[in-house]
Amino acid sequence: MKNLTVAQNQLLEKIKLYKYVKNSTGIFAYDDIKTLCEFKTFDSTFNALLNKGYLKRIKTNDFSNKFELI
């Protein structure tokens, strides 16, 4: 995988913690993670993880923003 910045690494660790504590499937809603994190650059950090292949968007019937940790 590609190198991560400090903020990206911190966000990835929070997502991993959420996965193991709240939801063992690894699928989570964007808004759930955003409310747990206090990053000023959350959107760009999240998009960087998505673009680097750490996260994958899940298609849903209700068009909700759900993602999976790879």
C-alpha positions in Angstrom: 0.0 0.0 0.0 1.0 3.6 -0.4 2.6 5.8 2.2 0.2 7.6 4.6 0.4 11.0 6.2 0.0 11.3 9.9 -3.6 12.4 9.6 -4.4 9.5 7.2 -2.8 7.0 9.5 -4.8 8.4 12.5 -8.1 8.2 10.6 -7.3 4.7 9.4 -6.7 3.6 13.0 -10.0 5.2 14.1 -11.8 3.3 11.4 -10.2 0.1 12.4 -11.2 0.6 16.0 -14.8 1.4 14.9 -14.7 -1.8 12.9 -13.7 -4.0 15.8 -15.8 -2.3 18.5 -19.0 -1.4 16.8 -19.3 -3.4 13.6 -17.4 -6.5 12.8 -18.4 -6.6 9.1 -16.1 -3.6 8.3 -18.9 -1.7 6.6 -19.6 1.7 8.0 -21.5 4.8 7.1 -19.5 7.9 6.2 -21.5 10.1 8.6 -20.9 7.7 11.6 -17.1 8.0 11.2 -17.2 11.7 10.6 -19.1 12.3 13.8 -16.5 10.2 15.7 -13.5 12.1 14.3 -12.4 15.6 15.1 -10.2 16.1 12.0 -10.3 19.6 10.5 -9.4 18.0 7.1 -11.7 14.9 7.5 -13.1 15.0 4.0 -9.8 15.3 2.2 -8.1 12.7 4.5 -11.0 10.3 4.0 -10.9 10.8 0.2 -7.1 10.1 0.2 -7.7 6.8 2.0 -10.4 5.9 -0.6 -8.1 6.8 -3.5 -5.2 4.9 -2.1 -7.3 1.7 -1.8 -7.7 1.4 1.9 -11.5 1.9 1.7 -14.0 0.8 -0.9 -17.5 2.3 -1.5 -20.4 -0.1 -1.1 -23.3 0.2 -3.4 -26.6 0.4 -1.6 -30.3 0.6 -2.7 -30.9 3.6 -0.5 -28.0 5.6 -1.9 -26.4 6.0 1.5 -22.7 6.6 1.8 -21.4 3.3 3.0 -17.8 2.1 2.8 -15.8 -1.0 3.7 -12.3 -1.2 5.1 -10.2 -3.3 2.8 
